[in-house]
Each structure stands twice: as C-alpha cells, then as structure tokens.
Amino acid sequence: DGGITQSPKYLFRKEGQNVTLSCEQNLNHDAMYWYRQDPGQGLRLIYYSQIVNDFQKGDIAEGYSVSREKKESFPLTVTSAQKNPTAFYLCASSTPGLAGSTGELFFGEGSRLTVL
Amino acid sequence: AQTVTQSQPEMSVQEAETVTLSCTYDTSESDYYLFWYKQPPSRQMILVIRQEAYKQQNATENRFSVNFQKAAKSFSLKISDSQLGDAAMYFCAYRRRPLNTGNQFYFGTGTSLTVIP
C-alpha cells in the first residue's frame, strides 16, 4: 500500500541533544513537508521541499534542519537550538496538482517528541 | 499571503443531527483548491472533502458536503447524520494554483467537534 511512514512514533530527548525524525513515502510525490503541531493548535510549516536536492524554510524553521537527497525521504533534525521542541510533528507529501488532480496533502501518522 | 480563518474553535452536535463548520479565506487568486481535513484523537490527518475553485458545484462525500461561495470566499463543511466517530478536530485548508513557487498550502486553526450521544 502506498503511504507515508514516520518514525519513531514517540521520541524522548534530553536537552542539548539533536534528534532526527524519519519520513519516507512511496507515493512517488515530488513535494514533501514538515509541520509542527502544539496541543490544541493548528499546523505550522517548518520546511518543505518541492524537488530532490532542494528545500525551503517555512514559518518556523529556526532550530530545525532537513535534507532531501532522495525523492522518497525527507528527514527532519531537531537541533539543540530549538528552544521548545516538545510537540507533535507531521510529515506530508503531495503531487503538483495538475492534470485534474487537486494535489492534496497526504500525511503520515506523526511523531511525538518530548524533551525531558 | 493567503489566510484561512476558522472562527469556531469548538462546536458540538447531537448524534444524528447536522452541523456546519465555517471557513473563510483571503486570496487574490482565481484558481485554487480547498480542502477539509479531519484529525481524530489518533492525530492522523484524514482528507474529508476537496473542492476545485473553478467548479461551481459543491462537493459531496457521503454525509459530508460543502457550501462553496467563491465570491464571499467561504467554504463551510456540513456533516449530516452526525456519528460518534465524527468527533475530531477539523481543519480547513487552501492550496494555491499549481506551478506557483513557494509554499502552497495554508491551514486554518481548526474547529474541535464534539458529538453528544
């Protein structure tokens, strides 16, 4: 089945440590996204990538880094520079939205990061 | 920049009744897409319904339908015959027309729907 796989589902981090969240998709989508969601809040865009080897900062990129070396993979690193990293992280992908497609976002199941 | 507004942070509905969730958006574009996503307690985001701006006909998916008013920039979601499984956070989303550079998706802040047995 095609979809997006995020891992780990739960992650605990000590202050000062970098952690990497994995996101893999087998939908053959060009674009991939990382969102952060705080309790009771909406989605805030961290980074997005519309093509391999290219990515752009979103609204809250400070303290995060990404890479896009393969079409299928878009890992997110939460660095020690992120002051308040405890949150729920969602990875998503989409088609360009051409040829009769609305190009909606497909989401993974999310990763919950807790800083101890 | 496009903005999406959901003015109802919380809504409740009696089981089997109908509820309407509101969404308005601001854009200068004429071609775009609109979506409603559902996020149940499991936190998985699920696409509920989609609408293409150039289509005047309102989209329908089983018990879910939209009222798309392009001139008013309004995109409300109607849930008929509400079920307990409909309890979730609902997000309205806007997608810019294809081939635009930059971020293309904009989300509202969500409406938390409670279904009362």
Contacts between the chains, C-beta under 8 A, distances in Angstrom:
chain1	res1	chain2	res2	distance
A	33	B	105	7.3
A	37	B	43	7.9
A	40	B	112	7.8
A	41	B	109	7.1
A	41	B	110	7.7
A	42	B	91	6.6
A	42	B	107	5.3
A	42	B	108	6.5
A	42	B	109	4.2
A	42	B	110	5.2
A	43	B	91	7.1
A	43	B	107	4.8
A	45	B	103	6.1
A	45	B	105	7.6
A	48	B	103	6.1
A	56	B	102	7.1
A	56	B	103	7.4
A	58	B	103	6.4
A	88	B	43	6.1
A	90	B	43	8.0
A	90	B	45	6.6
A	92	B	45	7.6
A	94	B	105	7.7
A	96	B	98	5.2
A	96	B	99	7.2
A	97	B	33	6.5
A	97	B	95	6.4
A	97	B	97	7.6
A	97	B	98	4.3
A	97	B	104	7.7
A	98	B	98	5.0
A	98	B	99	7.7
A	102	B	33	4.6
A	102	B	35	7.5
A	102	B	50	4.8
A	102	B	52	6.1
A	102	B	95	7.2
A	103	B	33	6.8
A	103	B	95	6.2
A	103	B	98	6.6
A	103	B	104	8.0
A	104	B	33	7.4
A	104	B	35	5.6
A	104	B	47	5.4
A	104	B	50	5.8
A	104	B	95	7.3
A	105	B	35	7.8
A	105	B	37	7.9
A	105	B	45	7.6
A	105	B	47	7.8
A	105	B	93	7.4
A	105	B	105	6.2
A	106	B	47	7.9
A	107	B	44	6.8
A	107	B	45	3.9
A	109	B	42	7.6
A	109	B	43	7.2
A	109	B	44	5.3
A	110	B	43	5.0
A	110	B	44	7.1
